[in-house]
Amino acid sequence: MYYERTAWDILRATRSALPGSAGSTPERRAVYVSALEQAEQFFKAARTVGPATQPVLIFYGLSQAGRAIAAAATAPPGKNADAEDSVDEWKLKGHGIQTLDEEGPLPAVVMKTDVRKKSGSFVRLSRLLGSPLWGNNPLPLSRLWDCLPCNYDDPIADPDSRIMPLLVEERHLVSNHREMQGESHAMLWAPVVNFPARVTTAQDTAGAVTDYIAHFPGGRDHHSYRRRSTNGGQSQCPDLHVHVGGQWSELTMNWMLPGGPGTLADRQHYLRSITRPYSGTRYFFPALGGSATSVHPLMAWWAVLHTLSTISRYQPAEWGCHIDVDRSQHAVPIERLLTESIRILPQLVAETIGEVSDPQRRPPQRSAQPEASGAAHDIGFV
């Protein structure tokens, strides 16, 4: 009989086969196993209640999982374990993120983070995962809400200004039969999915693509992209393939490998160095607050759930209005988000523990590209 392991099965198994630094000291081991047990119980409890209290249980489940992630983390290559703070850097204390204006309409709620040198959980995990902080420059909840792939169809603010993650598909990395036989190639190309309709329908489509991709550090320095002829062959524009429904489109984009011609494994490695993992897939996530790095998906979830749990705890009447399906346009999107968080977050936690416990799986977010340009080049490819 076949039994498919759940994310919690995978996480529970790590408690006896400790990953990374989780077994390096008795204290780390104790924190790792206890925090994961508490996280699992919080998530199980969240399944038994409704949206009135779910955000609190889910957020604290994620918070405890964050402690396990920090306990398992090893120092990235070239950095001493205590280089930035102290040997106790892995111990998470406090929140490190604040919610403001929680009494107002949901789109008006904003959040700010502590500065880089503080010890709050959000700060330390963001630093560990190479995710941006925005300090005292408040960001609206809608900005972080739009960083979650599950919210593509559920805006809570202006739908025409959203910056949503771009799915980067790993198919087509093998370009032809010669590469299958081991020949190398200097270019990586991959379909990039979920450009919004405002890009597809823009009068200057090439300019709209360039402007939109500029929000994503991993995609900014693409070499070129697939184009098609228009006006009887007199001009060319991005070859955006519109998906069913017309809301999102796909564009095949190209990057030159930094080290010159490489194998399939080289291209896969480079693709993974400029994207973020998300439940077995790869995405370009946007930068936040003027940062040069993209937000880590776990930290986007953290920020959103912290805000929702804060409103739920401290403004129960306002939260009750937000989740009233008879009166609030946000009620059903919130329900969907909470349901999805219970499903997806254990997967992301397991993925992130694997990421931080193995330095080789933590390549830096790169932006340098040989002969890079934000505009399309006349490069033919199959």
C-alpha positions as CSV (number, residue, x, y, z in Angstrom):
1,M,0.0,0.0,0.0
2,Y,1.4,3.4,-1.0
3,Y,1.4,6.1,1.7
4,E,2.3,9.6,0.7
5,R,4.3,11.4,3.4
6,T,2.9,14.8,4.5
7,A,5.0,17.8,5.3
8,W,4.5,17.1,9.0
9,D,5.8,13.5,8.5
10,I,8.9,15.0,7.0
11,L,9.4,17.5,9.8
12,R,8.7,14.9,12.5
13,A,11.4,12.7,11.0
14,T,14.0,15.5,11.4
15,R,13.6,15.4,15.1
16,S,15.6,12.2,15.4
17,A,17.8,12.9,12.4
18,L,18.7,16.5,13.2
19,P,19.5,18.7,10.3
20,G,22.3,21.3,10.1
21,S,23.3,22.8,13.5
22,A,20.2,21.5,15.3
23,G,22.2,18.8,16.9
24,S,25.4,20.8,17.5
25,T,24.6,21.6,21.2
26,P,22.0,20.1,23.7
27,E,20.4,23.5,23.8
28,R,19.8,23.8,20.1
29,R,18.5,20.2,20.0
30,A,16.0,20.9,22.8
31,V,14.8,24.1,21.1
32,Y,14.5,22.4,17.7
33,V,12.4,19.4,18.8
34,S,10.3,21.4,21.2
35,A,9.6,24.2,18.8
36,L,8.5,21.8,16.1
37,E,6.2,19.9,18.5
38,Q,4.6,23.2,19.5
39,A,4.3,24.4,15.9
40,E,2.6,21.1,14.9
41,Q,0.1,21.4,17.8
42,F,-0.7,25.0,16.9
43,F,-1.4,24.1,13.3
44,K,-3.5,21.1,14.3
45,A,-5.5,23.3,16.7
46,A,-6.0,25.9,13.9
47,R,-7.8,23.2,11.8
48,T,-10.5,22.9,14.5
49,V,-11.5,26.6,14.7
50,G,-12.8,29.3,12.4
51,P,-11.4,32.5,11.1
52,A,-12.2,34.4,14.3
53,T,-9.2,32.8,16.0
54,Q,-7.3,31.0,13.3
55,P,-4.8,33.8,12.6
56,V,-3.5,33.7,16.2
57,L,-3.0,29.9,16.2
58,I,-1.4,29.8,12.7
59,F,0.9,32.8,13.4
60,Y,2.2,31.3,16.7
61,G,2.6,28.0,14.9
62,L,4.8,29.7,12.3
63,S,6.6,31.6,15.0
64,Q,7.6,28.4,16.8
65,A,8.6,26.8,13.5
66,G,10.8,29.9,13.0
67,R,12.7,29.0,16.1
68,A,13.3,25.5,14.8
69,I,14.6,27.0,11.5
70,A,17.0,29.3,13.4
71,A,18.2,26.4,15.5
72,A,19.0,24.3,12.4
73,A,20.7,27.0,10.5
74,T,24.4,26.7,9.7
75,A,26.6,29.7,8.8
76,P,26.6,30.4,5.0
77,P,29.9,30.0,3.2
78,G,32.5,32.6,4.1
79,K,30.7,33.8,7.2
80,N,31.4,32.8,10.8
81,A,28.5,31.6,12.9
82,D,28.8,34.6,15.2
83,A,29.9,37.2,12.7
84,E,27.0,39.6,12.9
85,D,25.8,39.3,16.4
86,S,26.8,36.6,18.8
87,V,26.9,32.9,19.3
88,D,23.3,33.3,20.5
89,E,22.1,34.7,17.1
90,W,20.0,31.7,16.5
91,K,17.8,32.4,19.6
92,L,14.7,34.3,18.5
93,K,13.3,36.9,20.9
94,G,10.3,39.1,20.4
95,H,8.5,39.9,17.2
96,G,10.7,42.4,15.4
97,I,7.7,43.6,13.3
98,Q,4.8,45.9,14.2
99,T,1.3,46.5,12.9
100,L,0.0,50.1,12.7
101,D,-3.5,51.5,12.0
102,E,-5.1,48.2,12.7
103,E,-8.4,49.8,13.6
104,G,-8.9,51.1,10.0
105,P,-10.0,49.4,6.8
106,L,-7.9,46.4,5.9
107,P,-6.1,48.0,2.9
108,A,-5.1,50.9,5.2
109,V,-3.3,48.7,7.7
110,V,0.5,49.1,7.6
111,M,3.5,47.4,9.1
112,K,7.1,48.3,9.9
113,T,10.0,46.2,11.0
114,D,12.8,46.7,13.5
115,V,16.2,47.8,12.2
116,R,18.8,45.3,11.1
117,K,20.8,45.2,14.4
118,K,17.8,44.4,16.6
119,S,17.1,40.9,17.9
120,G,13.4,40.4,17.0
121,S,12.4,37.2,15.4
122,F,11.4,38.8,12.1
123,V,14.7,40.6,11.9
124,R,16.9,37.6,12.7
125,L,15.1,35.3,10.3
126,S,15.0,37.8,7.5
127,R,18.8,38.3,7.9
128,L,19.3,34.5,7.9
129,L,17.2,34.1,4.8
130,G,18.5,37.1,2.9
131,S,15.1,38.8,3.0
132,P,14.6,42.6,3.2
133,L,13.7,44.7,6.2
134,W,12.0,48.1,5.7
135,G,12.5,49.7,9.1
136,N,10.4,52.7,10.0
137,N,9.1,53.1,6.4
138,P,5.7,51.5,6.7
139,L,4.5,49.1,4.0
140,P,0.7,48.4,3.5
141,L,-0.6,45.0,4.3
142,S,-1.7,44.8,0.6
143,R,1.9,44.9,-0.5
144,L,2.8,41.8,1.5
145,W,-0.5,40.2,0.7
146,D,0.3,40.4,-3.0
147,C,3.6,38.6,-2.3
148,L,1.7,35.4,-1.7
149,P,1.1,33.2,-4.8
150,C,-2.3,32.0,-3.4
151,N,-3.7,35.5,-3.6
152,Y,-3.5,36.0,-7.4
153,D,-7.3,36.2,-7.6
154,D,-7.9,38.0,-4.4
155,P,-6.7,41.6,-4.2
156,I,-7.5,43.6,-1.1
157,A,-6.4,47.0,-2.7
158,D,-6.0,48.5,-6.2
159,P,-5.9,45.5,-8.6
160,D,-4.2,47.5,-11.3
161,S,-1.1,48.2,-9.3
162,R,-0.3,44.8,-7.9
163,I,3.2,43.3,-8.0
164,M,2.7,39.5,-7.7
165,P,5.3,36.7,-7.7
166,L,6.4,35.4,-11.1
167,L,6.5,31.6,-11.5
168,V,9.7,30.4,-13.3
169,E,9.2,27.0,-14.8
170,E,12.2,24.7,-15.2
171,R,11.0,23.0,-18.3
172,H,12.8,23.7,-21.6
173,L,16.2,23.8,-19.8
174,V,17.2,21.1,-22.2
175,S,17.0,22.9,-25.6
176,N,17.7,20.1,-28.1
177,H,19.0,16.6,-28.5
178,R,22.6,17.6,-28.6
179,E,22.4,19.0,-25.0
180,M,20.8,15.8,-23.9
181,Q,24.0,14.1,-25.2
182,G,26.1,16.4,-23.0
183,E,26.9,19.5,-25.1
184,S,27.0,22.8,-23.2
185,H,25.2,26.0,-23.9
186,A,25.9,29.6,-22.8
187,M,22.2,30.6,-22.3
188,L,19.5,29.7,-19.8
189,W,15.9,30.2,-20.8
190,A,12.8,29.5,-19.0
191,P,9.1,30.4,-19.2
192,V,8.2,33.1,-16.7
193,V,4.5,33.0,-15.8
194,N,1.9,35.4,-14.3
195,F,2.6,38.8,-15.9
196,P,-0.6,40.7,-15.2
197,A,-3.1,41.9,-17.8
198,R,-2.0,45.5,-17.6
199,V,1.4,44.4,-19.1
200,T,-0.1,42.3,-21.8
201,T,-2.5,45.1,-22.9
202,A,-0.1,48.0,-22.6
203,Q,0.4,50.1,-25.7
204,D,4.2,49.8,-25.2
205,T,4.4,46.1,-24.3
206,A,8.2,46.0,-24.2
207,G,8.3,49.0,-21.9
208,A,5.7,47.4,-19.6
209,V,7.6,44.2,-19.4
210,T,10.8,46.1,-18.5
211,D,9.0,48.1,-15.9
212,Y,7.3,45.1,-14.3
213,I,10.4,42.9,-14.2
214,A,12.4,45.7,-12.6
215,H,10.5,44.8,-9.3
216,F,12.2,41.4,-9.2
217,P,15.9,41.3,-8.4
218,G,16.3,37.9,-10.0
219,G,14.8,38.9,-13.3
220,R,16.1,42.4,-13.7
221,D,19.3,41.5,-15.6
222,H,17.8,39.1,-18.1
223,H,19.6,39.0,-21.5
224,S,16.6,38.9,-23.7
225,Y,13.2,37.4,-24.2
226,R,11.2,35.7,-26.9
227,R,9.6,38.1,-29.3
228,R,7.1,38.0,-32.2
229,S,6.8,40.2,-35.3
230,T,4.1,42.8,-35.6
231,N,3.0,45.2,-38.3
232,G,3.8,42.8,-41.1
233,G,7.3,42.2,-39.7
234,Q,8.2,45.9,-39.3
235,S,8.5,45.7,-35.5
236,Q,8.7,43.2,-32.7
237,C,7.2,42.9,-29.3
238,P,7.3,40.5,-26.4
239,D,5.7,37.2,-27.2
240,L,3.4,37.1,-24.3
241,H,1.1,34.0,-24.3
242,V,-2.2,34.9,-22.5
243,H,-3.5,32.1,-20.3
244,V,-7.2,31.1,-20.1
245,G,-9.3,33.9,-18.7
246,G,-6.9,36.6,-19.9
247,Q,-5.7,37.7,-16.4
248,W,-2.2,36.4,-16.6
249,S,0.4,35.7,-19.3
250,E,3.7,33.9,-19.9
251,L,6.9,35.1,-21.5
252,T,10.0,33.0,-22.2
253,M,13.1,34.9,-20.9
254,N,16.8,34.3,-21.3
255,W,19.9,34.7,-19.2
256,M,23.5,34.3,-20.1
257,L,25.4,31.9,-17.7
258,P,28.0,34.0,-15.7
259,G,30.7,31.4,-16.3
260,G,30.1,30.9,-20.0
261,P,28.8,27.7,-21.7
262,G,27.5,25.2,-19.2
263,T,25.7,21.9,-18.8
264,L,22.1,21.3,-17.9
265,A,23.2,21.1,-14.2
266,D,24.9,24.5,-14.5
267,R,21.8,26.1,-15.9
268,Q,19.6,24.5,-13.2
269,H,22.1,25.7,-10.5
270,Y,22.0,29.3,-12.0
271,L,18.2,29.3,-12.2
272,R,18.0,28.3,-8.6
273,S,20.4,31.0,-7.6
274,I,18.2,33.8,-9.0
275,T,14.8,32.4,-7.8
276,R,13.3,31.4,-4.5
277,P,11.8,28.0,-3.8
278,Y,8.1,27.7,-3.1
279,S,6.7,24.2,-2.4
280,G,8.7,22.5,-5.0
281,T,8.5,25.3,-7.6
282,R,10.6,28.3,-8.3
283,Y,9.5,32.0,-8.2
284,F,10.8,35.5,-8.7
285,F,9.6,37.3,-5.6
286,P,9.6,41.1,-5.6
287,A,11.9,43.4,-3.6
288,L,10.3,45.5,-0.8
289,G,11.1,48.9,0.6
290,G,13.7,49.8,-1.9
291,S,15.8,46.7,-1.1
292,A,18.1,45.1,-3.7
293,T,16.9,41.6,-2.6
294,S,13.7,39.8,-2.9
295,V,11.4,38.9,-0.1
296,H,11.6,35.3,1.1
297,P,8.1,33.7,0.8
298,L,8.2,32.5,4.4
299,M,8.8,36.1,5.6
300,A,6.0,37.4,3.4
301,W,3.7,34.8,5.1
302,W,5.1,35.8,8.5
303,A,4.3,39.5,8.0
304,V,0.8,38.9,6.7
305,L,-0.1,36.5,9.5
306,H,1.4,38.7,12.2
307,T,-0.8,41.5,11.0
308,L,-4.0,39.5,10.8
309,S,-3.3,37.9,14.2
310,T,-2.7,41.4,15.7
311,I,-6.0,42.7,14.4
312,S,-7.7,39.5,15.6
313,R,-6.2,39.8,19.1
314,Y,-6.3,43.5,19.8
315,Q,-9.2,44.7,17.6
316,P,-11.7,41.9,17.9
317,A,-14.7,44.0,16.7
318,E,-12.9,45.2,13.6
319,W,-11.7,41.7,12.9
320,G,-15.2,40.4,13.2
321,C,-16.2,43.0,10.5
322,H,-13.4,41.9,8.2
323,I,-14.5,38.2,8.3
324,D,-18.3,38.9,8.1
325,V,-19.1,37.1,4.8
326,D,-22.5,39.0,4.6
327,R,-20.8,42.5,4.7
328,S,-17.1,42.3,3.9
329,Q,-15.6,41.8,0.5
330,H,-12.4,40.6,2.3
331,A,-14.1,37.8,4.3
332,V,-13.9,35.0,1.7
333,P,-10.3,35.9,0.6
334,I,-9.3,35.9,4.3
335,E,-10.9,32.4,4.7
336,R,-9.1,31.1,1.6
337,L,-5.7,32.6,2.8
338,L,-6.1,31.0,6.3
339,T,-7.0,27.6,4.8
340,E,-4.1,27.7,2.4
341,S,-1.7,28.7,5.2
342,I,-2.5,25.6,7.1
343,R,-1.7,23.5,4.0
344,I,1.3,25.3,2.6
345,L,3.3,26.6,5.6
346,P,4.4,23.1,6.8
347,Q,5.8,22.5,3.3
348,L,7.6,25.9,3.3
349,V,9.0,25.3,6.8
350,A,10.4,21.9,5.7
351,E,11.8,23.5,2.6
352,T,13.4,26.3,4.5
353,I,15.0,24.0,7.1
354,G,16.6,22.2,4.2
355,E,17.7,25.5,2.8
356,V,19.4,26.8,5.9
357,S,20.8,23.6,7.2
358,D,22.8,23.0,4.0
359,P,25.1,25.9,3.0
360,Q,25.3,24.6,-0.6
361,R,21.5,25.1,-0.9
362,R,21.8,28.7,0.0
363,P,23.3,30.4,-3.0
364,P,23.3,34.2,-2.8
365,Q,20.6,36.2,-4.8
366,R,22.7,37.3,-7.8
367,S,22.1,40.2,-10.1
368,A,25.3,40.5,-12.1
369,Q,25.0,39.3,-15.7
370,P,27.5,39.4,-18.6
371,E,26.3,41.8,-21.3
372,A,23.0,42.2,-19.4
373,S,20.3,44.5,-20.4
374,G,16.7,45.2,-19.5
375,A,15.7,45.4,-23.2
376,A,15.3,42.6,-25.6
377,H,18.2,41.5,-27.8
378,D,18.0,39.9,-31.2
379,I,19.0,36.4,-30.0
380,G,17.4,33.5,-31.8
381,F,16.7,30.3,-29.9
382,V,14.6,27.2,-30.2
